[in-house]
Amino acid sequence: MREAVLPLAAIRRPLERSLDEAKVAWLMEAIAAEGQKEPIDVLEVDGHLWGFNGCHRVAAHERLGLTTIRARVRRANREVLRMHML
């Protein structure tokens, strides 16, 4: 596993998640004031990046107009990707 700063546009988010708007607003304030504290987790499969958690952090970054996000990147195969999509 490695930590990296990734372009938001490169991260595929295959699962729909409902957002807690209060949490997104709180994260926007915190990120604007102090930066991102906790990276999101991303799977790298066949050169593509897949995000399955951190939806509130991603939304906060997007709404702040930020184009990159800190992430922990783990290489995985298609079988691991399929398990995350269940």
N, C-alpha and C positions, 0 to 999 in steps of 0.2 A: 504494500500500500504506500502511496506517495501523496503528499499534499501539493496542490497546485492552484494557481489562479486561472480560472477558465472563463471563456466568453459565455455569457448566458445563452446567447443564440445557438451555441453548439450543443447544449444539453437538451436531450429529448426527455419529455415528461409524459409517459404513456398512460398514467393513471389520473383520473379526475379526482380532485380532493376539494371538499368544501373548506372555505377559509373562514377563520374567526377574524372578522375585520378589526376588532379591538386589539388582537394580538399582532396583526400586520401593522396597525398604526403605532403600537408600542415599539415594535422592532424597527420601524422607520425612524422613530425618534432616537432610539439607541444606536442604530447604525450610523445615522447622520452625526451624532455627537461623538461616538467612540470607535466607530468602525465595526466590522463583523467580528464577533467573538468566537463563534463556533462554526467550523466549516460544515458544508453539506456533504453527504456521501454520494458518490457517483460510481457506477460500474462502467468500465471500458470494455466493450465487446466488439471485436472486428473493426476497431478504429472509430466506433461510434460511442458517444457518451450518453448514459441513461441515468436520470435522477429519479429516485423513489422516495426520498424524504426531504425535509427542508422546504416544503412548499410555502410556508409563511416567510421564511428568509428570502426565498426566490422572489415572491411577490413584493416584499419590501424593497429589494434591490431594483426590481423593474419599475416600481412606482417612484423611486428616487431618481430614476434615469441612469442608474449604474449599468455598465455593460459587462462587467466581470464579477465573479464570485469566487471565494476561496472554497476549495473542495478537497476531500480525501478521495483519491481515485484508486479503485481496486480493479485490476484486470480480471476478467471472468470469461467463461465460455457461454455459448448459447443456452446450454442447459440451466446454468445458474440464472441467466436472464429470464428464461421461461418460469422458473420457480418464483422470481420476484413479481412476475406479472399475474400470478394466480390470485 
